[in-house]
């Protein structure tokens, strides 16, 4: 995770910001920003509020925004989409784990 998020995700977001200058619109960049937001609020929800159901909904939004971001950026920067694959796998596993935590509690 410490490699995935700051390096891969950070670099990809930086590239998206650079693409905003002349190739893509803010609407294409929207899922990237929403992903950062939903990712940032997960820890306070899960560990601060201790609300497993809301944490599951949040991580589901993280997963959805990853897929959405990969789809919309593909025509502009295919390698950004490919670089998101490890992040997608990680969050898919985390989503399944969060679902199990929610169900069992």
MOSULHU-V795113 format. One record per backbone hydrogen bond with DSSP energy under -1.0 kcal/mol. NH is the residue of the N-H (numbers start at 1). CO is the residue of the C=O. If there is no record, write none. Layout:
# MOSULHU-V795113
nh={NH & NH}
co={CO & CO}
This chain:
# MOSULHU-V795113
nh={5 & 7 & 8 & 9 & 10 & 11 & 12 & 13 & 14 & 15 & 16 & 17 & 18 & 19 & 20 & 21 & 23 & 24 & 29 & 30 & 33 & 34 & 35 & 36 & 37 & 38 & 39 & 40 & 41 & 45 & 46 & 47 & 49 & 51 & 55 & 56 & 57 & 58 & 59 & 60 & 61 & 62 & 63 & 64 & 65 & 66 & 67 & 68 & 69 & 70 & 71 & 72 & 73 & 74 & 76 & 77 & 81 & 82 & 83 & 84 & 85 & 88 & 89 & 90 & 91 & 92 & 93 & 94 & 95 & 96 & 97 & 98 & 99 & 100 & 101 & 102 & 103 & 104 & 105}
co={1 & 3 & 3 & 4 & 5 & 7 & 8 & 9 & 10 & 11 & 12 & 13 & 14 & 15 & 16 & 18 & 19 & 19 & 25 & 26 & 29 & 30 & 31 & 32 & 33 & 34 & 35 & 36 & 37 & 41 & 42 & 43 & 44 & 45 & 51 & 52 & 53 & 54 & 55 & 56 & 57 & 58 & 59 & 60 & 61 & 62 & 63 & 64 & 65 & 66 & 67 & 68 & 69 & 70 & 73 & 73 & 77 & 78 & 79 & 80 & 82 & 84 & 85 & 86 & 87 & 88 & 89 & 90 & 91 & 92 & 93 & 94 & 95 & 96 & 97 & 98 & 99 & 100 & 101}
